[in-house]
Amino acid sequence: MTETSTGLAARLDRFFGLTARGTNVRTEILAGATTFMTMAYIVFVNPAILGKVTDPAGQQLAFPAILTSTALVAAVMTLAMGLFANLPLALAAGMGLNSVVAFQLVAGMKLTWPQAMGVVVTEGLVIAALVATGLRQAIVRAVPVSMKKAIGIGIGLFLAIIGFVDAGFVSRSPADPVPVALGTAGHLRGFPVALFAATLLVTAFLLLRRVKGALLIGIVASTLVAVVVKGIWGDAAGFKPWEVVLPTSPVAMPDFSQLGRFEFGFFSVLGGAAAALTVFSIMLSDFFDTVGTVVAVGQEAKYVDAEGNYPRPGTVLMIDSLAAVAGGAAGASSATTYVESAAGAAAGGRTGLTSVVTAILFAACLFISPLAGVVPPQATGAVLVLVGFLMMRDVGSLPWDDSTEAIPAFLVLTVMPFTYSITNGIGAGFIAYVVLKALSGRTREVRPLMYGAAAAFLLYFVIA
């Protein structure tokens, strides 16, 4: 090791407190790379989700621009977490939240893309204000644990059905009396569907074997197979003309055209009450997972105490809140702390240097936007289904023996995918929770915020 590298290692040790945390530069670099591998799929999946919907103005987001924004926000906010919170936590566009933006705000509520991103910026600013005033934790405590878990599970189911539809494994037809059908007209035909099934099973096997970066490996392998098959059979392979298109060059300068493309006109489009409820419901979807994620990663990285407390909580929550603002302002949907950070912690990551390494790797992704159009929807669809599976794992911990908790939770996690709306799911669950607790004579278990939220959602359903 040269004198220069030794000096750099010493400075990094002092800044991040590596020795005090029982780690070193080499371990932190490997841990940061591990975290990146486990969550790099978002660089391709986020553009795939946001790029599917055309807004009322006829605008469809370009894959290269969304890929650039996704990588940029992940790099900047993960770097901020590493430098200011000094914890091995990485951030990127939130799975589930991107689906809310695309399928609920744009496709469902008919907002334009800038207006939808304005909703994301607004909810991020609200959360940041709650953190600054110390109210965020109070709101988290007001919503029962069963509701928090059900929201995450419901989003997982929502992602799964989106993945099935995107891949062509499930189809929807307004003229068909059956809401959804298997494949096309009840039949599974063609190479793309076979590719989806193979990608799903192979990637699932990699997850089963705990292979680092299993989701990213699945996307890359599926894409390579698709490229080869389309190269041999052309249109006869069954892909749409705009799918699996090789770029003239795998690298290009970043496309920053989405930056700053947000506006707050959604208030006039939706009306004051509906707009406020929309922001509130997305806020609920956004911030409940953060504390649990930070604690879960902290248990692996050994930075939490016996009560689950972690260092610099205000800094961690503020960076996470500002990530939502950054995501909306960059046109990449809300960014949040990723539980995949636990992979880096398991690899030995203990400090913010792990996050700095992950951020650098995300920054490198700014130059690969031409590859976004190569990835087939069958690859990202399979990954969405498996992400849904990962988000479903808490379903057994729901209080199924208490119907006043279980029935509202059940409504949350079923109404979401069946209505393609996270707001509808949360609203149905909140109203059922308050009503069932009241009818059971257990009103003391309901905090005041829940009454107000249930009343607001009831009004939302009446006027929607």
N, C-alpha and C positions, 0 to 999 in steps of 0.2 A: 504494500500500500504506500503511495507516494505521500510526501509531506503535505501537499495540497489537499489530497483526499482525507488525510488524517485530520487536518485542520477543519475541513468542512464537517466531518463526522462529529468533531468535538462541539462545533457551533450548533449543529442540529441536536446534539445531546442536551446542551444547555437550554436551548429554546423550548424543546418539547418535553424535557425531563425524561429522556429515554431510560437512563440508568435507574432512576427512582421508580419507574414503572416496570422494571425488569425486562427491558427489551433493548434492541439495538437497531442501527440503520438498516442492515440487511434484512432483518426480520420484518421491519415496517414496510420496506419496499415490496417484499414478497406478499405481505398481507394486503397492501394497497392494490397490487395486481390481481390478487384473488377476488377482492371485492368487485373490482371492475369487471372481471370475467363473469361473475354471477349476475350482474345487472346491466351489462352492455346491450342486452337484447332490446332494451327500451329505446335505443337509438334507431332501431328499425321498426319496432312495434308502434311507437307513438306516432310516427308519420303515417303508418298504415291505418291507424284508427282515425286520426284527425283528417286524413286525406280522402276518406270515403264519402263524406257528406258534402253536398252542395247547398249553400245557404240561399235564402230567398232572393238575394241579389245576383244569384248565378255564379257566385265565387266558390271555387274548390281550391283548397290549400295545396300548394306544390310540395311534393315530397322533399326535394332538396332544401327548400327553405325551412320546413319543419324539422328536418334532421339537423340542420345547422343550429336552429334555436334550441332544440332538445339537448344537443351536446354542449352548447354554450352555457345554458342555465345550469346544467349538471356540473360542468367544470367550475363555474364561478361560485356557486353556492356550496359545493363540496369543499372547495378551497377555503371559503370563509369559515366553514365548520371546523376545518383542520387548524387554521391559524388562530381563530378567536376562541373556540371552545376547547381546542386541543383534545378532541375525542375522535375515535375511529369510526365516524359516521359519514355516510355518503348520501347525497340527495339527487333526485332526478324527477322527471315528470311522473306523477302518481298514476299507477294503473287503477282503473276504476274512475278516477276523476277525469281522465281524458275521455272516457266513454260518456260521462255525464255531459261534458262540453259538446261532444259531437252529436250524440243521439238524443239527448234531452234538450239542451239549450238551443241547438241549431235545427236539428231535424224535427224535434217535438214542439218547441216553443216558437220556432220560426224567427230566431234572432239571427242577425248577420254574424259573420265570424268576428269582426271587431267588437260587436256588442257582447258576444259570448265571452270573449277575452276580458272585456270590461267587468263582467260579473266575477271572473276569477280574480282580477286585480282588487275589486271591491271587497270580496270575502277575505283576501289576504291582508288588506289594510285593517279590516275589522278585527281579525285575529291578532294582528300586531298590536292594535290598540288594547285588546284584552290582555295580552301579555304585559304590556307596559303598565297597565293599571292593576295587574295581579288578579284579574277576574277570570282568566282562562281556566285555571284550576278549579275555581268555584263552579263554572259551567260544566266541566268534565265530571265533577262530583254529583251534579244535579241529575244527570242522565244515568239511569240504572245500568249496571254492568251488562245485563242481558241485552239491552238495546244496543250498547256499544259493540258487543260481539256480533249481534245479528246484522248490523250495518255492514261490517266487514265481510261476513259470510254472504250476505245478499249481493254485494258488489262482485264477489267471486262468482256467484251463479250468473250474474249479469254478463260478466266477461266470458264465461264459458259458452253461453248461448250466442254471443256475438262471434266467438271463434268458430263455432259450428256453422253459423250462417255464412260467414266470410269464406270459409273453406269449401262451401257447397255441399257439406255433409247434411245440412238441414236447409230447407227452403221455405219461403213464405209466399203465399199467393192470395191476394184479396178475394179472388173469385172462387177459391177452394173452400168448401165448408169446414175442412180441417185446418186449424190455424197454422200449423207447421207440418211439414212432411219430410220424409227421409230422402235426401238427395233431390233429384229432379223428378217430379211426378211420382214420388214414392219409390224410385229406383236409384241405386248407386252405380254410376257408369263413368268410365273414362279414367285416364291416368291421373289427373289432378286430385280426384277423390282418393285414389289409392295412395298417392304421395302424402296426402293429409293423414291417412290412417297409419302409414308407415312412420311418418315423422312423429306422430303422437306416441306410438308404441316404443319407438327407439329412444326418444327423449325421455319418456317415462322410465324406461329401463336405466338410463343414465342417472336420473334422479334417484331411483331405487338404489343404485350403486354409489350414491353420494359423490358423483363426479363433479368437480368444480367447473362451473360454467356450463352446466348441462343444457340450459335453455339456449344459450348462445351457440353451442356446438350443434344443437338440433336445427337451429335456423340456418347456419352455414352449410351443414351437410345436405339439408333439404334443398337449399338454393343451388348447390353444385349439381345435384341430381337433376333438378328442373332445367338448368342451363344445358346440360348434356342431352337430355331427352328432347328438348325443344330444338337444339341444334341439329339433331338427327332427323326428327320427324316434322319439324316446323309446326304449322297450324294444326296438323293432324294430332299433335300431342294433346290438344284439348284446352290449352291455355288461351285466355283472351288476348287480342292483339297487343294490348298495352301492358301485359304481364310478362315477366321474365325477359326484359329487354336489356341487352348488354350495352353499356355506355362505351363511347369512343375511348374514354380514359377512366380508370378507377378512382382517380383523384381530381379535385377541382378546388378552386378558391371558394370559401364559404359563401353561402347565399344568405345575406342578412336582411332580405326584403320583408320578413315578418316582424322585425323589431319595431316596437312602438305602434303597432297596428291594433289598437284597442280604443274603445270609446264607451261612454256611459249612457248611451241612448236607450239601453234596455229598460230604464225606468219609464220612459214614455211609451215604449212598446207593450210592456207587461202591465203597467199600472203600479202605483206605489205599493199596495199590499202584496200583490203577486211577486213583484221584484224583491221586496224585503224577505219574503218566505223562500224565494229561490236562493238568495244569498245565504240565508240561514241554513237551509238544508245542505247546501254544498259545504258550508262552513263545518257542519256536523260531520259530513263525510270526510272532510280534510283533516281535522285536527285531533280526532279521538285516537287515532292509531299512533301518533307521534310519541306520546309518553310511554305507551306500552312497548313501542319499538326501541326507544332509547334504553329502557330498563332491560329488555330482553338482550340487546347487544351488550349492555353493561354487565350483565351476569356472565356472559362469555368472556368479555374483556376485563372483567374484575375491577370495574370502576364504580360499582354501586355498593352501598352498605346493606346491612341486614334488613333495613326497612324499605329498600328499593330506592333510596335517595341517590342522586348522581351529582357530580360537580357542575357548577355554573349553569343551573337549570334555566335561569332567565336568559342567558346568552344562547343556549341550545334552542329554546322555544322561539326566541326572537328571530334567529337565523332561519328556522323552519318556517316561520310565518312570512318572513320577507321572501322566502323561496317561492311561495305562492304568488306574491306580487310580481316577482321577476318572471315566473313562468307565464303569467297572463300578459305582462308587458312585452314579452318576447314572442308571444303567439304560440307558445308550446304547451299550454294548459298548466295547471297548478303543479308545482314541484313540491316534493315532501321527502322526509327521511325514510330511507329504505331499510327494511328488515334484513335484506341481503347483506347488509354491513356485518351481520353476525358471521358470515363466511370469512371475512378478513380477520375478525376477532379470533375465530377458531384457528386461523393460521398464525396467530401470535401478535396481531395488531393490538396495540395498547394506547397509542397516542394519536394526535392529529397528523403526524407525519404519514400515517396510513392513508388518511383522507387526501393529503396533498398529492400523493402518488396517484390515487384514483382520479383526482381532478386533472392531473397532467394527461392521463390516458384519455379521459373524455375530451380534453382540448384537442388531442390528436385526431379525434373523430370528426372535427369540424371540416376536414378536408376529404371526407369519403362520401359526400352527399350523392355522387353519381350512382353509388351502389344501391341506393334505396329502391330504385325502380327494378332491380334485378330480383329482389326477394319476393317469392310468390306468396299470395295470400294463404295458401295451404300451410306454409311454414309458420307464419305469424299466427294463423288460426289455431294450429296445434299448440303453440306456446300459450295463447290466451286460455285455452281449455285447461292446460296444466297449471297456469297461474290461478285460475279459478279453483282447481283442486287444492292448491296450497293455501288459499284463503278460506277453504271450507274446513280446515282441520280443527277449528275450535267448536264445530257444531256439537260435539259430544259434551262440551262443558256447559252448554245452555241448561238452565234449571227446568228440565222437562217434567219434574215431579210437582212443579208449582205452575198451575195453568194461568195464573194472573201474570206470570212472567213469560211462560213458554208460548202462549197463544199470540201475544203481541210480537214476540221475537219471530215466530213462524210467519206472521203476516209481513214483517219487514223483509225477510229473506225470500219470500215467494212473490210478493207484489212487485218488487224491484224488477226481476227478469221478465215476469209475465206482462208488465205494462211498459217495459223499456224505460223506466223512470225511477231514479233513486229517490227523488222527492216524494213520489207516490208511496214508495215502500216505507220511508221514514214516517211520513204522515199517518199512514194506516196503523203502523205499530204504536206511535205515540198516542193516538186517539184511543185505540183498544186498551193500552196500558192504563190510562187514566180512568176509563169507564169501568174496566174490570176490577181495578183496585177499589173504586168507589162502591160498586155493587157488592163487593166482598167485605165491605166495612174496614178496609185497610188503607184509608186515605192518608194516615200518618206516614206511610211509606213513600208517598208522592211529594216531591219537592215542588215549591211554587213555580219554578221555571217550567216544569213539565205541564202544569195546568195551562200556563200561558202559551206554551208551544202547541199543545193539543188544540186549544181554542183557535189559534192562528191557522193551523193546518185544516181544521174543520171549515173555517171561512174560505180557505184556499180551494178546497174540494167543491164548495158550493158555488163559488164564482168562476171556477176554472172552465 
